[in-house]
Amino acid sequence: MLHYALIFFIVALIAALFGFGGLAASAAGIAKILFFVFLVLTVASFVLGLFKR
């Protein structure tokens, strides 16, 4: 999932470089959402791993 967030971030940077503001904003928003979902799942996995021991 972090991989997809990085891809959308790169797409946003390239789109911003070429002047596609709407596309860049959309790609950056998707990248941000995917990154936060990744963080939540990582923390949840870590906490559940601590309780299983």
Backbone as CSV, one residue per row, in Angstrom:
resi,resn,N_x,N_y,N_z,CA_x,CA_y,CA_z,C_x,C_y,C_z
1,MET,0.827,-1.185,0.000,0.000,0.000,0.000,0.873,1.250,0.000
2,LEU,1.976,1.172,0.701,2.899,2.306,0.703,3.461,2.521,-0.699
3,HIS,3.610,1.439,-1.434,4.098,1.512,-2.810,3.130,2.335,-3.675
4,TYR,1.821,2.088,-3.541,0.831,2.836,-4.313,0.804,4.303,-3.899
5,ALA,0.987,4.585,-2.620,1.032,5.973,-2.165,2.218,6.691,-2.794
6,LEU,3.350,6.008,-2.876,4.539,6.604,-3.488,4.323,6.835,-4.980
7,ILE,3.672,5.906,-5.659,3.396,6.074,-7.085,2.482,7.276,-7.323
8,PHE,1.418,7.413,-6.530,0.518,8.557,-6.700,1.228,9.869,-6.370
9,PHE,2.161,9.847,-5.416,2.928,11.044,-5.086,3.806,11.449,-6.264
10,ILE,4.440,10.469,-6.897,5.289,10.763,-8.059,4.446,11.279,-9.228
11,VAL,3.274,10.680,-9.419,2.367,11.162,-10.468,1.959,12.606,-10.184
12,ALA,1.703,12.925,-8.929,1.329,14.291,-8.559,2.467,15.259,-8.835
13,LEU,3.697,14.858,-8.528,4.846,15.733,-8.794,5.032,15.970,-10.293
14,ILE,4.910,14.912,-11.083,5.068,15.056,-12.532,3.944,15.905,-13.113
15,ALA,2.714,15.690,-12.649,1.577,16.476,-13.139,1.734,17.949,-12.767
16,ALA,2.232,18.205,-11.577,2.450,19.594,-11.154,3.556,20.237,-11.987
17,LEU,4.568,19.457,-12.337,5.668,19.967,-13.146,5.180,20.407,-14.526
18,PHE,4.246,19.656,-15.105,3.725,19.980,-16.429,2.523,20.920,-16.388
19,GLY,2.085,21.321,-15.204,1.038,22.324,-15.096,-0.378,21.794,-15.015
20,PHE,-0.550,20.508,-14.770,-1.897,19.948,-14.622,-2.292,20.027,-13.153
21,GLY,-2.801,21.176,-12.743,-3.089,21.428,-11.334,-4.151,20.519,-10.749
22,GLY,-5.244,20.311,-11.481,-6.325,19.467,-10.970,-5.898,18.024,-10.822
23,LEU,-5.172,17.516,-11.797,-4.678,16.140,-11.731,-3.665,15.979,-10.612
24,ALA,-2.810,16.970,-10.435,-1.806,16.911,-9.381,-2.470,16.911,-8.002
25,ALA,-3.489,17.721,-7.841,-4.185,17.783,-6.553,-4.903,16.469,-6.256
26,SER,-5.511,15.890,-7.280,-6.201,14.609,-7.090,-5.226,13.500,-6.726
27,ALA,-4.118,13.415,-7.450,-3.121,12.380,-7.182,-2.497,12.571,-5.801
28,ALA,-2.255,13.810,-5.419,-1.696,14.073,-4.095,-2.689,13.697,-3.002
29,GLY,-3.960,13.957,-3.219,-4.985,13.579,-2.247,-5.081,12.076,-2.080
30,ILE,-5.038,11.349,-3.194,-5.075,9.888,-3.128,-3.842,9.356,-2.414
31,ALA,-2.678,9.931,-2.715,-1.445,9.502,-2.065,-1.516,9.731,-0.556
32,LYS,-2.075,10.860,-0.161,-2.193,11.176,1.259,-3.125,10.190,1.973
33,ILE,-4.247,9.881,1.356,-5.202,8.936,1.950,-4.580,7.556,2.084
34,LEU,-3.914,7.084,1.020,-3.282,5.769,1.069,-2.184,5.704,2.129
35,PHE,-1.436,6.797,2.285,-0.381,6.821,3.292,-0.963,6.717,4.694
36,PHE,-2.043,7.434,4.967,-2.636,7.379,6.297,-3.295,6.034,6.578
37,VAL,-3.886,5.422,5.558,-4.429,4.067,5.727,-3.297,3.095,6.045
38,PHE,-2.170,3.244,5.344,-0.994,2.419,5.623,-0.523,2.603,7.060
39,LEU,-0.465,3.834,7.536,-0.028,4.094,8.910,-0.967,3.455,9.928
40,VAL,-2.269,3.582,9.719,-3.240,3.003,10.642,-3.104,1.485,10.685
41,LEU,-2.983,0.862,9.513,-2.842,-0.592,9.471,-1.528,-1.058,10.096
42,THR,-0.467,-0.287,9.921,0.818,-0.635,10.524,0.751,-0.569,12.042
43,VAL,0.161,0.500,12.573,0.044,0.646,14.025,-0.870,-0.442,14.591
44,ALA,-1.968,-0.727,13.908,-2.879,-1.773,14.379,-2.192,-3.134,14.389
45,SER,-1.409,-3.414,13.361,-0.680,-4.677,13.297,0.349,-4.773,14.422
46,PHE,1.018,-3.678,14.702,2.016,-3.652,15.774,1.367,-3.875,17.139
47,VAL,0.248,-3.193,17.380,-0.439,-3.326,18.673,-0.996,-4.738,18.841
48,LEU,-1.601,-5.286,17.810,-2.133,-6.646,17.898,-1.015,-7.675,18.084
49,GLY,0.126,-7.413,17.491,1.285,-8.282,17.672,1.793,-8.279,19.106
50,LEU,1.698,-7.123,19.749,2.118,-7.035,21.157,1.179,-7.810,22.079
51,PHE,-0.123,-7.771,21.776,-1.093,-8.455,22.620,-1.107,-9.958,22.424
52,LYS,-0.668,-10.439,21.278,-0.670,-11.880,21.014,0.462,-12.604,21.750
53,ARG,1.482,-11.875,22.132,2.615,-12.500,22.821,2.258,-12.738,24.220
